[in-house]
Amino acid sequence: MGSHLARAGLLVLFPIAAAVLGSLAAARRPPGPKFTSGVQHFAAGVVFAAAAVEVVPQLQASGHLPAAVVGFCVGVAILLGLQAAERRTEKAAEISGRAGFPTGMLVAIAVDLVIDGVLVGIGATLGANQGMILTVALTLEIGFLALAVTSELRESLGMLKAAAIASSLSLAVPIGALIAVVGLAHAPAWLFTAVLAAGIAALMFLVAEELITEAHEEAPDTPILTAMFFAGFIILYVLDRLGG
């Protein structure tokens, strides 16, 4: 377990650094809608490739089909619950006419980042290459997330406070990684399979319900923006093959 903890500790530094850099960049100058949409498409392709080339093959090799199905369904249920809670919070704020401090949104993001950390921890237990591939994918996503949160909070809270809050959210990632490494150290094979399946659900949800959806909201789709998704996929696939 010691080697897994050390590997996870090293890997979580990347998404934390990306969150800090994304927060500072957004605090200084929020990106335009086309750039934002392009980054989201690219990140979606990278995350999709990480799921396809690393996590799904591991799930197939692990066996335990019932545990995989249950884990996948539980993961989907948790993510849908978080999404519904965030939407209720936003709707309540709109009805009351008071934006206030977006506590509900930040809590949902923190939980989401804990799940991302669990994925990093799972990658650390699978091996150096798998851990790095998953970390690359999640680093892009977390960096952009910090950028988006800072941009949203910038007007109401100011540049420095918005950047500080967005950056501090990334500390949820090592918490999730620690939970995964320690919790799975002596876990039975069926439990590891269930957690892995839940991780796949989280990656799919991230691509379909967050990155791509928000990318289409940022700017009208164009061939170049769509191509960024496929560029992200093939680049990560090549990196995986070269590293494997």
Steps between C-alpha positions, in 0.01 A plus 500: 500500500794733567602513135141568395473785752825651377389475138158649579665781699710590199214476252261727693751784476418537130125575534570728797754697295257513206226636729727774631615599152145491361374713788772760459449514123126554536548757775725702275310461174201266447531304173269561205213263415668341196819427691301362791293277273812374323669408828184324617477295180869408526470406868192290424697305238786444743270379779310272259829349380616443859181307572520300177868405495572464873196453722267287288767235421583479871132455580468221244806325639378523859188288441218503756223616264233546773734724699580700185131556425420600859802730522416667171137558604602636840747736334234629262252545786750703704586725206137556405424582864778757511379652174141520626609658830704763319210585270260533796741736671534714189123506448438601861746786461324617182157487664615693805670756279814484712810345356687494831805283558471191277547248781298226328697527178836494679403201714391309188830588330697389806324163503563468128870568559512237773371254239772619262751438776367148544567445130857624542540264795364210296746586223784496754404149608479376141852606405723791403376529141132465589533750780671755278246465218205550734678789669567675168132476412378621838762775519357657186148473637589640843705784355209606284257457790706737714507746212121483463431534874732800528335666202156449656598631844724780376236773476332434832802416717793670330800353321711383791222347706351323197840357405569392858168317530536327164858396579412369846231275354777294338604380848204263477700301243764363742222416743334282237833346400576412863157343543554286189853383581435422867150363445600270214830383646351180641160510333355185344508474122126555464517831690788623285293410192200691633707813574664477158156480333384802700811682376407424140154643565664816637719539192207447262289748696782752488521475120128485416336717765767756581776562248312450173175654626676809631715525186186526286362766733817708474513533121323367188651175384740517206709234322814629672347484847364151435840391369651598835314210662656250262840665535484453876407135456775407253771694685430320827476167316844557345645600839358184653648278226839668527498469877375141500 
